[in-house]
Amino acid sequence: MWVITVFADQNVTMYEFETESEARECIRAMKGRKILSHVVYYNDKILEGAVS
C-alpha cells in the first residue's frame, strides 16, 4: 500500500493507493507539501519472499 500525506491550508489529508505508479501519478497534481510513503505489513507477500 502507498500513502500520500498532504499538508495544505492548515489541513492534513491522507490518500491510499495500491501501486506506486498510481500514487506518483496523483502526487503531481496535488498542491501543498506532500509525503509519499510505502506501507509494508508484517504479513505482506513482499516480506514472505525475503524471509524464505
DADAUR-V675908 format. One record per backbone hydrogen bond with DSSP energy under -1.0 kcal/mol. CO is the residue of the C=O (numbers start at 0). NH is the residue of the N-H. If there is no record, write none. Layout:
co->CO nh->NH
co->CO nh->NH
//
This chain:
co->0 nh->38
co->1 nh->16
co->2 nh->36
co->3 nh->14
co->4 nh->34
co->5 nh->12
co->6 nh->32
co->7 nh->10
co->10 nh->7
co->12 nh->5
co->14 nh->3
co->16 nh->1
co->18 nh->22
co->19 nh->23
co->20 nh->24
co->21 nh->25
co->22 nh->26
co->32 nh->6
co->34 nh->4
co->36 nh->2
co->40 nh->43
co->43 nh->47
co->44 nh->48
co->45 nh->49
co->46 nh->50
co->47 nh->51
//
